[in-house]
Amino acid sequence: MARIALTVLGIFLALWLVFGFVLPTLFAIFKFLLFAAVLAFLGFVAVTLVGKVSGRS
């Protein structure tokens, strides 16, 4: 009986760990990488436009 109770408790603890720590961490990393990608794209566009406007051939 104790083995079943501890198994159920372990399952609840594992679910709490996944939904409480792992998923929010993954979403935070994804948001950070998305923000960094947007900044890199804006920098690329700015450098490209400045290069075309200067018109050095």
PDB file of N, CA, C and O in Angstrom:
ATOM      1  N   MET A   1       0.822  -1.202   0.000  1.00  0.00           N
ATOM      2  CA  MET A   1       0.000   0.000   0.000  1.00  0.00           C
ATOM      3  C   MET A   1       0.860   1.258   0.000  1.00  0.00           C
ATOM      4  O   MET A   1       0.564   2.232  -0.693  1.00  0.00           O
ATOM      5  N   ALA A   2       1.923   1.220   0.786  1.00  0.00           N
ATOM      6  CA  ALA A   2       2.818   2.382   0.835  1.00  0.00           C
ATOM      7  C   ALA A   2       3.512   2.581  -0.508  1.00  0.00           C
ATOM      8  O   ALA A   2       3.782   3.710  -0.917  1.00  0.00           O
ATOM      9  N   ARG A   3       3.796   1.480  -1.186  1.00  0.00           N
ATOM     10  CA  ARG A   3       4.459   1.590  -2.487  1.00  0.00           C
ATOM     11  C   ARG A   3       3.560   2.309  -3.497  1.00  0.00           C
ATOM     12  O   ARG A   3       4.035   3.136  -4.275  1.00  0.00           O
ATOM     13  N   ILE A   4       2.275   1.998  -3.483  1.00  0.00           N
ATOM     14  CA  ILE A   4       1.340   2.655  -4.398  1.00  0.00           C
ATOM     15  C   ILE A   4       1.218   4.134  -4.055  1.00  0.00           C
ATOM     16  O   ILE A   4       1.211   4.984  -4.946  1.00  0.00           O
ATOM     17  N   ALA A   5       1.121   4.438  -2.774  1.00  0.00           N
ATOM     18  CA  ALA A   5       0.995   5.837  -2.352  1.00  0.00           C
ATOM     19  C   ALA A   5       2.236   6.632  -2.737  1.00  0.00           C
ATOM     20  O   ALA A   5       2.123   7.764  -3.209  1.00  0.00           O
ATOM     21  N   LEU A   6       3.412   6.057  -2.544  1.00  0.00           N
ATOM     22  CA  LEU A   6       4.642   6.759  -2.902  1.00  0.00           C
ATOM     23  C   LEU A   6       4.788   6.894  -4.419  1.00  0.00           C
ATOM     24  O   LEU A   6       5.348   7.879  -4.901  1.00  0.00           O
ATOM     25  N   THR A   7       4.292   5.920  -5.167  1.00  0.00           N
ATOM     26  CA  THR A   7       4.315   6.024  -6.624  1.00  0.00           C
ATOM     27  C   THR A   7       3.430   7.170  -7.098  1.00  0.00           C
ATOM     28  O   THR A   7       3.832   7.955  -7.957  1.00  0.00           O
ATOM     29  N   VAL A   8       2.228   7.266  -6.541  1.00  0.00           N
ATOM     30  CA  VAL A   8       1.319   8.355  -6.901  1.00  0.00           C
ATOM     31  C   VAL A   8       1.922   9.691  -6.498  1.00  0.00           C
ATOM     32  O   VAL A   8       1.850  10.657  -7.257  1.00  0.00           O
ATOM     33  N   LEU A   9       2.515   9.756  -5.314  1.00  0.00           N
ATOM     34  CA  LEU A   9       3.165  10.986  -4.864  1.00  0.00           C
ATOM     35  C   LEU A   9       4.323  11.360  -5.790  1.00  0.00           C
ATOM     36  O   LEU A   9       4.520  12.539  -6.086  1.00  0.00           O
ATOM     37  N   GLY A  10       5.077  10.385  -6.241  1.00  0.00           N
ATOM     38  CA  GLY A  10       6.172  10.642  -7.172  1.00  0.00           C
ATOM     39  C   GLY A  10       5.682  11.145  -8.515  1.00  0.00           C
ATOM     40  O   GLY A  10       6.310  12.010  -9.125  1.00  0.00           O
ATOM     41  N   ILE A  11       4.564  10.609  -8.979  1.00  0.00           N
ATOM     42  CA  ILE A  11       3.991  11.077 -10.248  1.00  0.00           C
ATOM     43  C   ILE A  11       3.546  12.527 -10.120  1.00  0.00           C
ATOM     44  O   ILE A  11       3.813  13.340 -11.006  1.00  0.00           O
ATOM     45  N   PHE A  12       2.867  12.856  -9.019  1.00  0.00           N
ATOM     46  CA  PHE A  12       2.447  14.248  -8.811  1.00  0.00           C
ATOM     47  C   PHE A  12       3.645  15.183  -8.698  1.00  0.00           C
ATOM     48  O   PHE A  12       3.606  16.298  -9.217  1.00  0.00           O
ATOM     49  N   LEU A  13       4.698  14.751  -8.035  1.00  0.00           N
ATOM     50  CA  LEU A  13       5.900  15.563  -7.906  1.00  0.00           C
ATOM     51  C   LEU A  13       6.560  15.781  -9.267  1.00  0.00           C
ATOM     52  O   LEU A  13       7.028  16.881  -9.561  1.00  0.00           O
ATOM     53  N   ALA A  14       6.598  14.743 -10.092  1.00  0.00           N
ATOM     54  CA  ALA A  14       7.186  14.878 -11.429  1.00  0.00           C
ATOM     55  C   ALA A  14       6.365  15.832 -12.291  1.00  0.00           C
ATOM     56  O   ALA A  14       6.931  16.654 -13.011  1.00  0.00           O
ATOM     57  N   LEU A  15       5.043  15.734 -12.227  1.00  0.00           N
ATOM     58  CA  LEU A  15       4.194  16.648 -12.995  1.00  0.00           C
ATOM     59  C   LEU A  15       4.359  18.082 -12.516  1.00  0.00           C
ATOM     60  O   LEU A  15       4.410  19.006 -13.328  1.00  0.00           O
ATOM     61  N   TRP A  16       4.442  18.274 -11.205  1.00  0.00           N
ATOM     62  CA  TRP A  16       4.638  19.617 -10.655  1.00  0.00           C
ATOM     63  C   TRP A  16       5.977  20.191 -11.120  1.00  0.00           C
ATOM     64  O   TRP A  16       6.077  21.373 -11.446  1.00  0.00           O
ATOM     65  N   LEU A  17       7.000  19.340 -11.145  1.00  0.00           N
ATOM     66  CA  LEU A  17       8.316  19.793 -11.588  1.00  0.00           C
ATOM     67  C   LEU A  17       8.289  20.195 -13.059  1.00  0.00           C
ATOM     68  O   LEU A  17       8.845  21.228 -13.429  1.00  0.00           O
ATOM     69  N   VAL A  18       7.645  19.385 -13.900  1.00  0.00           N
ATOM     70  CA  VAL A  18       7.596  19.682 -15.334  1.00  0.00           C
ATOM     71  C   VAL A  18       6.805  20.954 -15.595  1.00  0.00           C
ATOM     72  O   VAL A  18       7.275  21.840 -16.309  1.00  0.00           O
ATOM     73  N   PHE A  19       5.608  21.054 -15.026  1.00  0.00           N
ATOM     74  CA  PHE A  19       4.754  22.201 -15.321  1.00  0.00           C
ATOM     75  C   PHE A  19       5.133  23.435 -14.529  1.00  0.00           C
ATOM     76  O   PHE A  19       4.758  24.544 -14.910  1.00  0.00           O
ATOM     77  N   GLY A  20       5.867  23.275 -13.437  1.00  0.00           N
ATOM     78  CA  GLY A  20       6.238  24.417 -12.612  1.00  0.00           C
ATOM     79  C   GLY A  20       7.582  25.016 -12.960  1.00  0.00           C
ATOM     80  O   GLY A  20       7.790  26.216 -12.781  1.00  0.00           O
ATOM     81  N   PHE A  21       8.501  24.200 -13.456  1.00  0.00           N
ATOM     82  CA  PHE A  21       9.856  24.688 -13.693  1.00  0.00           C
ATOM     83  C   PHE A  21      10.327  24.528 -15.134  1.00  0.00           C
ATOM     84  O   PHE A  21      10.873  25.470 -15.710  1.00  0.00           O
ATOM     85  N   VAL A  22      10.130  23.378 -15.713  1.00  0.00           N
ATOM     86  CA  VAL A  22      10.716  23.083 -17.022  1.00  0.00           C
ATOM     87  C   VAL A  22      10.020  23.868 -18.131  1.00  0.00           C
ATOM     88  O   VAL A  22      10.690  24.527 -18.928  1.00  0.00           O
ATOM     89  N   LEU A  23       8.702  23.812 -18.197  1.00  0.00           N
ATOM     90  CA  LEU A  23       7.991  24.511 -19.276  1.00  0.00           C
ATOM     91  C   LEU A  23       8.153  26.027 -19.203  1.00  0.00           C
ATOM     92  O   LEU A  23       8.410  26.642 -20.238  1.00  0.00           O
ATOM     93  N   PRO A  24       8.017  26.665 -18.038  1.00  0.00           N
ATOM     94  CA  PRO A  24       8.266  28.117 -18.011  1.00  0.00           C
ATOM     95  C   PRO A  24       9.692  28.484 -18.401  1.00  0.00           C
ATOM     96  O   PRO A  24       9.918  29.517 -19.031  1.00  0.00           O
ATOM     97  N   THR A  25      10.648  27.649 -18.032  1.00  0.00           N
ATOM     98  CA  THR A  25      12.034  27.916 -18.413  1.00  0.00           C
ATOM     99  C   THR A  25      12.204  27.833 -19.926  1.00  0.00           C
ATOM    100  O   THR A  25      12.873  28.676 -20.522  1.00  0.00           O
ATOM    101  N   LEU A  26      11.609  26.831 -20.544  1.00  0.00           N
ATOM    102  CA  LEU A  26      11.705  26.701 -21.999  1.00  0.00           C
ATOM    103  C   LEU A  26      11.038  27.875 -22.706  1.00  0.00           C
ATOM    104  O   LEU A  26      11.562  28.378 -23.700  1.00  0.00           O
ATOM    105  N   PHE A  27       9.885  28.317 -22.203  1.00  0.00           N
ATOM    106  CA  PHE A  27       9.217  29.469 -22.813  1.00  0.00           C
ATOM    107  C   PHE A  27      10.042  30.737 -22.642  1.00  0.00           C
ATOM    108  O   PHE A  27      10.084  31.570 -23.547  1.00  0.00           O
ATOM    109  N   ALA A  28      10.697  30.898 -21.497  1.00  0.00           N
ATOM    110  CA  ALA A  28      11.536  32.081 -21.284  1.00  0.00           C
ATOM    111  C   ALA A  28      12.730  32.072 -22.234  1.00  0.00           C
ATOM    112  O   ALA A  28      13.090  33.111 -22.788  1.00  0.00           O
ATOM    113  N   ILE A  29      13.340  30.911 -22.423  1.00  0.00           N
ATOM    114  CA  ILE A  29      14.467  30.808 -23.355  1.00  0.00           C
ATOM    115  C   ILE A  29      13.999  31.105 -24.778  1.00  0.00           C
ATOM    116  O   ILE A  29      14.688  31.798 -25.526  1.00  0.00           O
ATOM    117  N   PHE A  30      12.828  30.584 -25.153  1.00  0.00           N
ATOM    118  CA  PHE A  30      12.296  30.830 -26.493  1.00  0.00           C
ATOM    119  C   PHE A  30      12.019  32.317 -26.710  1.00  0.00           C
ATOM    120  O   PHE A  30      12.329  32.857 -27.772  1.00  0.00           O
ATOM    121  N   LYS A  31      11.436  32.981 -25.708  1.00  0.00           N
ATOM    122  CA  LYS A  31      11.161  34.412 -25.848  1.00  0.00           C
ATOM    123  C   LYS A  31      12.458  35.206 -25.969  1.00  0.00           C
ATOM    124  O   LYS A  31      12.529  36.153 -26.753  1.00  0.00           O
ATOM    125  N   PHE A  32      13.480  34.834 -25.206  1.00  0.00           N
ATOM    126  CA  PHE A  32      14.769  35.524 -25.285  1.00  0.00           C
ATOM    127  C   PHE A  32      15.395  35.346 -26.662  1.00  0.00           C
ATOM    128  O   PHE A  32      15.897  36.307 -27.245  1.00  0.00           O
ATOM    129  N   LEU A  33      15.368  34.126 -27.184  1.00  0.00           N
ATOM    130  CA  LEU A  33      15.949  33.874 -28.502  1.00  0.00           C
ATOM    131  C   LEU A  33      15.167  34.586 -29.600  1.00  0.00           C
ATOM    132  O   LEU A  33      15.758  35.072 -30.564  1.00  0.00           O
ATOM    133  N   LEU A  34      13.853  34.650 -29.465  1.00  0.00           N
ATOM    134  CA  LEU A  34      13.040  35.372 -30.441  1.00  0.00           C
ATOM    135  C   LEU A  34      13.366  36.857 -30.415  1.00  0.00           C
ATOM    136  O   LEU A  34      13.471  37.482 -31.470  1.00  0.00           O
ATOM    137  N   PHE A  35      13.527  37.430 -29.231  1.00  0.00           N
ATOM    138  CA  PHE A  35      13.889  38.837 -29.093  1.00  0.00           C
ATOM    139  C   PHE A  35      15.267  39.099 -29.705  1.00  0.00           C
ATOM    140  O   PHE A  35      15.461  40.100 -30.395  1.00  0.00           O
ATOM    141  N   ALA A  36      16.222  38.202 -29.454  1.00  0.00           N
ATOM    142  CA  ALA A  36      17.560  38.363 -30.024  1.00  0.00           C
ATOM    143  C   ALA A  36      17.521  38.258 -31.548  1.00  0.00           C
ATOM    144  O   ALA A  36      18.241  38.986 -32.232  1.00  0.00           O
ATOM    145  N   ALA A  37      16.695  37.369 -32.084  1.00  0.00           N
ATOM    146  CA  ALA A  37      16.583  37.229 -33.539  1.00  0.00           C
ATOM    147  C   ALA A  37      15.972  38.477 -34.168  1.00  0.00           C
ATOM    148  O   ALA A  37      16.402  38.901 -35.240  1.00  0.00           O
ATOM    149  N   VAL A  38      14.979  39.067 -33.517  1.00  0.00           N
ATOM    150  CA  VAL A  38      14.371  40.295 -34.040  1.00  0.00           C
ATOM    151  C   VAL A  38      15.393  41.426 -34.033  1.00  0.00           C
ATOM    152  O   VAL A  38      15.476  42.188 -34.996  1.00  0.00           O
ATOM    153  N   LEU A  39      16.169  41.544 -32.961  1.00  0.00           N
ATOM    154  CA  LEU A  39      17.205  42.579 -32.908  1.00  0.00           C
ATOM    155  C   LEU A  39      18.264  42.367 -33.989  1.00  0.00           C
ATOM    156  O   LEU A  39      18.713  43.327 -34.615  1.00  0.00           O
ATOM    157  N   ALA A  40      18.660  41.119 -34.208  1.00  0.00           N
ATOM    158  CA  ALA A  40      19.649  40.835 -35.248  1.00  0.00           C
ATOM    159  C   ALA A  40      19.097  41.171 -36.628  1.00  0.00           C
ATOM    160  O   ALA A  40      19.819  41.706 -37.469  1.00  0.00           O
ATOM    161  N   PHE A  41      17.829  40.864 -36.868  1.00  0.00           N
ATOM    162  CA  PHE A  41      17.214  41.186 -38.156  1.00  0.00           C
ATOM    163  C   PHE A  41      17.140  42.697 -38.362  1.00  0.00           C
ATOM    164  O   PHE A  41      17.422  43.189 -39.455  1.00  0.00           O
ATOM    165  N   LEU A  42      16.763  43.433 -37.320  1.00  0.00           N
ATOM    166  CA  LEU A  42      16.706  44.889 -37.441  1.00  0.00           C
ATOM    167  C   LEU A  42      18.094  45.481 -37.690  1.00  0.00           C
ATOM    168  O   LEU A  42      18.238  46.427 -38.465  1.00  0.00           O
ATOM    169  N   GLY A  43      19.104  44.929 -37.041  1.00  0.00           N
ATOM    170  CA  GLY A  43      20.469  45.381 -37.290  1.00  0.00           C
ATOM    171  C   GLY A  43      20.902  45.091 -38.713  1.00  0.00           C
ATOM    172  O   GLY A  43      21.543  45.926 -39.351  1.00  0.00           O
ATOM    173  N   PHE A  44      20.558  43.919 -39.215  1.00  0.00           N
ATOM    174  CA  PHE A  44      20.881  43.556 -40.595  1.00  0.00           C
ATOM    175  C   PHE A  44      20.205  44.502 -41.583  1.00  0.00           C
ATOM    176  O   PHE A  44      20.832  44.953 -42.542  1.00  0.00           O
ATOM    177  N   VAL A  45      18.929  44.802 -41.353  1.00  0.00           N
ATOM    178  CA  VAL A  45      18.201  45.711 -42.241  1.00  0.00           C
ATOM    179  C   VAL A  45      18.812  47.105 -42.191  1.00  0.00           C
ATOM    180  O   VAL A  45      18.954  47.755 -43.226  1.00  0.00           O
ATOM    181  N   ALA A  46      19.175  47.571 -40.998  1.00  0.00           N
ATOM    182  CA  ALA A  46      19.762  48.905 -40.871  1.00  0.00           C
ATOM    183  C   ALA A  46      21.091  48.991 -41.610  1.00  0.00           C
ATOM    184  O   ALA A  46      21.342  49.962 -42.323  1.00  0.00           O
ATOM    185  N   VAL A  47      21.937  47.991 -41.447  1.00  0.00           N
ATOM    186  CA  VAL A  47      23.237  48.001 -42.127  1.00  0.00           C
ATOM    187  C   VAL A  47      23.047  47.921 -43.639  1.00  0.00           C
ATOM    188  O   VAL A  47      23.757  48.597 -44.383  1.00  0.00           O
ATOM    189  N   THR A  48      22.108  47.114 -44.099  1.00  0.00           N
ATOM    190  CA  THR A  48      21.845  47.008 -45.533  1.00  0.00           C
ATOM    191  C   THR A  48      21.352  48.333 -46.103  1.00  0.00           C
ATOM    192  O   THR A  48      21.812  48.765 -47.160  1.00  0.00           O
ATOM    193  N   LEU A  49      20.421  48.974 -45.410  1.00  0.00           N
ATOM    194  CA  LEU A  49      19.896  50.253 -45.902  1.00  0.00           C
ATOM    195  C   LEU A  49      20.962  51.336 -45.899  1.00  0.00           C
ATOM    196  O   LEU A  49      21.043  52.120 -46.845  1.00  0.00           O
ATOM    197  N   VAL A  50      21.778  51.397 -44.861  1.00  0.00           N
ATOM    198  CA  VAL A  50      22.847  52.397 -44.820  1.00  0.00           C
ATOM    199  C   VAL A  50      23.841  52.132 -45.941  1.00  0.00           C
ATOM    200  O   VAL A  50      24.345  53.074 -46.552  1.00  0.00           O
ATOM    201  N   GLY A  51      24.125  50.880 -46.215  1.00  0.00           N
ATOM    202  CA  GLY A  51      25.041  50.540 -47.305  1.00  0.00           C
ATOM    203  C   GLY A  51      24.493  50.931 -48.661  1.00  0.00           C
ATOM    204  O   GLY A  51      25.245  51.380 -49.526  1.00  0.00           O
ATOM    205  N   LYS A  52      23.193  50.765 -48.862  1.00  0.00           N
ATOM    206  CA  LYS A  52      22.605  51.117 -50.157  1.00  0.00           C
ATOM    207  C   LYS A  52      22.458  52.623 -50.308  1.00  0.00           C
ATOM    208  O   LYS A  52      22.609  53.149 -51.411  1.00  0.00           O
ATOM    209  N   VAL A  53      22.167  53.321 -49.229  1.00  0.00           N
ATOM    210  CA  VAL A  53      21.970  54.767 -49.303  1.00  0.00           C
ATOM    211  C   VAL A  53      23.293  55.478 -49.544  1.00  0.00           C
ATOM    212  O   VAL A  53      23.338  56.480 -50.256  1.00  0.00           O
ATOM    213  N   SER A  54      24.373  54.966 -48.955  1.00  0.00           N
ATOM    214  CA  SER A  54      25.656  55.638 -49.139  1.00  0.00           C
ATOM    215  C   SER A  54      26.092  55.578 -50.606  1.00  0.00           C
ATOM    216  O   SER A  54      26.810  56.466 -51.066  1.00  0.00           O
ATOM    217  N   GLY A  55      25.676  54.558 -51.340  1.00  0.00           N
ATOM    218  CA  GLY A  55      25.879  54.491 -52.779  1.00  0.00           C
ATOM    219  C   GLY A  55      27.316  54.371 -53.228  1.00  0.00           C
ATOM    220  O   GLY A  55      27.662  54.840 -54.312  1.00  0.00           O
ATOM    221  N   ARG A  56      28.139  53.771 -52.443  1.00  0.00           N
ATOM    222  CA  ARG A  56      29.533  53.578 -52.867  1.00  0.00           C
ATOM    223  C   ARG A  56      29.610  52.449 -53.867  1.00  0.00           C
ATOM    224  O   ARG A  56      29.230  51.320 -53.556  1.00  0.00           O
ATOM    225  N   SER A  57      30.093  52.730 -55.054  1.00  0.00           N
ATOM    226  CA  SER A  57      30.157  51.692 -56.096  1.00  0.00           C
ATOM    227  C   SER A  57      31.588  51.400 -56.465  1.00  0.00           C
ATOM    228  O   SER A  57      31.844  50.556 -57.324  1.00  0.00           O
TER     229      SER A  57
END
